[in-house]
Structure formats: structure tokens, C-alpha cells
Amino acid sequence: MAENREALHQVLTNYFGADELKTLCFFLNVDYDVLGGEGKAGKARELISFMERRERIEELVAEVKQQRPNVAKVIEIEDRFIASIKPIQEQERELERLKIKARNRYWDEYHSYIESLDGETLFDVQRLNNLHYLHEFGLSVEDLKKNLARLGYYKGKIDDEHSHELVNAIVEFQVVNNMRHVDGIFGELTFQKMVERLKESKQQGHL
């Protein structure tokens, strides 16, 4: 689990009941009743702040991992995926309006080229592009499959092999989310939209 406040708060709020949160405090030798905050979310927030002030946050993280090992693994995957979007977002902010228009024209032309392909030729182009972008983003095919699965689009085997099932999942995601280009390529805009959907699902407690 990425040891940051947002991820930790989400785990405490979504995966611990009120009594379980009290038990967690007991194991940490923290008096639950003296924590401020209203409701479970407020108590979770105050517990994190309490542990941070006493430089015990690593102790809290370790106890959460021990009590919720499966959730911890899921949050690790998601947070690493989401964190990888930051360099892309910074690049987007730096682009001037004219550069964005020029880039969009290039992508429109490239999409027309993609649409002219079919069969294994199309799949090879999709594979080369996806592997290129994943390398550029610091991610793996497995990372992409896991997060598409978390959003309900990919239902195949979770491994590091680029497959037709993966391309179909990307296409379905692009269609459902009204992407500008539906091409089965995990480019910057598709990556950003996936991160938006992951954050929304996380805030709604669906992940």
C-alpha cells in the first residue's frame, strides 16, 4: 500500500467498520474516544493525524497491512497506477493551445491510419503502441490489465502478455467513456480517463 494519507484514509474508511477501527486503535495503544472527528471517516482522519504527529505513521501502516493484507495489495497497485499519471498531467499543463491543436491533428491523422488497418496488422500496431506507451509511463501490461479489471472492462488472465482480450478491453473503455479516438491504444488521453474513473470509483467506495 502506498504510504500516503489519501490511500490510508480510504482503506480505514471503506474496509474497517466502526468497531474494527476501535480494535485497530486498541492494538496501537491509542484511545479511540479521545480522537476528534465525527463518524468513522472523521475518526480515521484524526487517527492518521495523531500517528503522524507522533511519528508513528509507519506503525499504523504496518498494522493496517497485517489486518487487511488483500486490501493493502489492491491499494498498492492502484496508487502506483495513479501516481504514474502525474508526469503526463504536468506535460499537458505545459502545452500551449496551438501545440495541443497540432498534437490533436496528428492524432486524428494517425487514427485514420489505424482505421485503415485490420486483422493481425492492426493488432501488431496496437501492440507496438501500447508497449511503447506503457514503457513511457513506467507501467507494465500486467498493471494495465489489473486496473482495467478493477474498472470491470478486462476479464481475462492477469499476466504480462499483450493480448487481443486486452485490446478489446481498451476499446470497450474508450467507447463507454466517449473517447475522441477508439483505437485500442493506451495513449495519454486514455490513461488520464482511466485514472479519473479509478479515483471516482475509489471515492464512491466501489474499489
N, C-alpha and C positions, 0 to 999 in steps of 0.2 A: 504494500500500500504506500503510495506516495505520501510522505510525511508532511502534508500541508493542511492548513486549517480547514479549508473548504471540504476536502475529501474526508477528513476525520469527522467533521461535524455531520456530514451526510451519513456516514456509517453509524454514528451514535444515534442519530435521529431516526433513521429508516430501519435499522437492523437490531435495535435494542428497545425492549419495552421499558415502561417506567420502573417496574420492579427490577428488571435486569440492569438498568442504569444505576439503581441504588446498590445492587450487588457488586457492580464494577467499582463503584466508589468504596465499598467496604474492603475489597481486595487491595485497593490503592491507599487505604487508610485515610480516606477523605470523608469528612462529614457532609453527607448529601444535603442535610437540612440547612446548613449554613451557606450553601451556594445560592447566589441570586438567580434571577431569571424566572419567567413564567412558563409553565408547561415543560414538556420533555425537551423541545428544541432549545428553550431558554436555558434549562439546566445543562444541556450538553455544551452550549456555548460557554457558559460560565465555568464548567469543568475544564474545558480546554484552556481558557484564560488563567484559571487557578494553577494548572500544571505548568503553563508557560512561565508565569511569574516566579515559580519556584524551581525553574529549570528542570522539570520532571516530565517534560512532554514525551521524551523517548520512552519513559516508563509507561506512560499512558498508551502510546502506540503499541508497545510490546504486549501489554495486557489485552488490548483490542484484538491484535493478531492472534493471540492464544485462544481467546474466546470465540472469535469469528474468523477462522483461517480461510474458509472458502470466500467470504466476502472480501477479505483483505486481498486475495489474489485477483479478484474481479476488479477492484478499485485500482490496483497497480496497473493492470492492462489498460483500463480506460484513461487514467490520468496520464500515462505515458503517451497514449494516442493523442489526447487533447493537447498536451504540452508541446507536441511536435508541430502544432499549427502556428505557434507564436512567431517563428521566423517568417512564415508565409504572410501572416497578417501585417507584420512590420513592413514587408516589401510592398504590400498592397497600399499601405498608407503613404509610402514614399512615391508611388507612381503618380505622375501628373495626369490630368484629364486626357490630354492628347495621346499620351503614351498608352493609357487604358484603351482608348478608342482604337489605336493602331494594333494593340495586342488582340482586341476582340475581333478586328478584321482578319488578322492572321488565323485566329482560332476558327472563325467562320469558314475561311478558305480550307483550312485543314479538315474541318468537319465534313465539308463537301467531298474532299478526297476520301475520307473514311467511308462515307455513304456509297461511294462508287465500288467499294470492295465487298467481297462476300467469301463465305466458306473459311477455309484454313488460312487464306491470305489475310482476311480481316482479323482472324484470331491471332495470327503472328504479329500483326501491327499493334493490336491491343495489348498483347503480352509484352512486347518491347517497350511500349509507352508506360504501361503500369509498373514494370520493373524499374524503369528509369525514374519515374516519379517517386516510387517507394524509397529508392536509394537516396534520392534528393531530400526526401522528408525524414530520413533516418528511421524508416519503418520497414517491416517485413511483410511478406504475403500473409503469414500467419496472423500478424497484427490486424491486417485489413479484414481477413475472414472473421476473426473473433468479434470485431466491432460491428461488422455487417450482420453477424448472427445476433448480437445483442440488440440490434435495432429490428430484428425479425426478417431480414432480407436473405440471409445466407443460411442454408440448412444442410450443407454438405460437410465433408470431413474437414476438420480443422488441422491443417498442416501448412507447410511452406511451398506447396506446389501450385503454380498458377494454372487454373483450370477453367473449363467452359462454365461450370457452375458459378465460379467467382465472377466472371464477366457478366453472366445473366443477372446475378445479384446486383452488380453495379448499375446495369441498365435499368433494372426494376426500381432501384433507389432514385435514379435520375428521373425516371418517368413520374413516379409518385410525388417527387419534390419539384416538379416543373422546372427542371434544369434547362438552361439555354441550349446545351448540347447533350443529346442522348447517344452516347457512343461507346459505353462500356469501358471508358478510360478514367482512371482515378487521378484526375488532374487537380489543380489548386482549388477550383470552384467547388468541385465535388467533395474534396477534403473539408473545405470550410463548412459546407452544408451538413456534412456528417457530424462535425463537431457541434454545430448548432443543435442538431437533433439529439445527440448524446447528452448535451447539457440540459435540454428541455426534459428529456426522459428522466434524468437524474434528479432534477428539481421536483418533478412530479412523483418521485419515489417508485418509478417503474423499473429501475435498474438496481 
